[in-house]
């Protein structure tokens, strides 16, 4: 049974194992079912089969900007340089104003920066407090426990990004939330 009270979904999986791809499919499925989806995707950017960085893609604006690129000489696992255009796009896409009427807000991804109080952390904290939307955080499996503890005060559920039924579970949660809210409006 899906709880109507759940506010937060952790969309988990291993590093570079399809979390962004599956959450993009979820976003499209939710839209196709009539739900308003906001937030941010961070698709990989590869050249000649090598990861060179990530872009920011606003789910509402459909705008795309470079977000991060591997530092020169560091290779696939090296640290990243963050790019102002992508950070700006992400902060706008994850703002309370931009997500005001959303049923689902996607944050791709919530990682070490956010656990350290940086990155999209301020946006997520604000959304959890002020938004009526279901908030979905894309999280690497090894960070899931830390994110769960950080947001222990919010009803939450973890779904494995690559499990076939995960998209359907989120759609069911959205339908239940909508039905619950419509019932409240009828009673008011």
C-alpha positions, -999 to 999 in steps of 0.1 A, spaced: 0 0 0 14 34 -10 12 61 16 -3 94 7 19 110 33 52 102 15 69 134 6 103 122 -6 115 94 -29 151 83 -31 156 70 -67 187 49 -61 212 29 -81 249 24 -88 271 50 -103 266 52 -141 240 25 -141 209 42 -156 195 64 -128 192 95 -151 179 75 -180 152 58 -159 141 91 -142 138 108 -176 115 79 -186 96 85 -153 92 122 -161 78 115 -195 54 88 -182 42 112 -155 36 139 -181 18 114 -203 -5 106 -174 -14 143 -169 10 152 -140 30 184 -139 67 176 -136 94 201 -127 130 200 -116 163 191 -131 181 163 -150 218 160 -152 226 138 -182 261 125 -189 282 141 -216 305 116 -234 331 121 -261 346 91 -279 330 68 -253 345 87 -223 326 106 -197 336 143 -199 309 158 -177 273 165 -171 248 190 -184 218 206 -166 184 201 -182 154 220 -169 123 197 -170 99 226 -174 120 251 -194 135 224 -216 167 245 -215 201 227 -214 234 241 -203 268 227 -194 269 219 -156 302 202 -149 333 190 -169 361 167 -158 392 186 -148 419 183 -174 442 153 -170 420 137 -143 403 111 -165 369 94 -159 370 94 -121 385 129 -117 370 158 -99 348 183 -119 348 219 -126 313 234 -123 300 258 -149 281 289 -140 254 285 -167 245 250 -156 244 260 -119 222 290 -127 198 268 -148 196 243 -120 190 268 -93 161 283 -113 147 249 -122 147 238 -86 134 271 -72 101 272 -52 87 296 -78 96 274 -108 81 243 -92 50 259 -77 24 239 -95 44 207 -99 30 173 -88 66 158 -90 99 176 -87 130 156 -98 165 165 -85 192 148 -104 214 142 -85 216 146 -48 252 136 -39 283 144 -19 280 181 -25 245 182 -12 253 160 18 280 186 26 254 214 25 263 227 -10 250 220 -45 212 217 -47 209 212 -9 193 246 -2 168 241 -30 158 207 -18 155 219 18 132 247 6 111 224 -16 106 198 12 93 225 35 72 246 12 61 225 -18 31 202 -21 49 182 -47 64 148 -43 101 153 -43 123 127 -60 161 127 -53 183 107 -76 209 92 -53 239 68 -57 232 36 -38 262 41 -15 249 75 -3 212 64 3 217 58 40 232 92 46 204 109 26 177 89 44 192 100 78 195 136 66 158 138 58 146 114 85 119 139 95 101 135 61 81 105 51 101 88 24 105 57 2 134 43 -16 130 29 -51 156 12 -72 159 32 -104 164 3 -127 137 -19 -113 109 -22 -139 81 -15 -114 97 17 -99 81 40 -125 47 25 -119 51 29 -81 58 66 -85 28 70 -108 6 52 -83 19 75 -56 11 106 -77 -24 93 -84 -31 86 -47 -18 121 -38 -40 137 -64 -71 117 -53 -64 126 -17 -60 163 -25 -92 163 -46 -111 147 -17 -99 174 6 -110 201 -18 -145 186 -21 -148 185 18 -137 222 21 
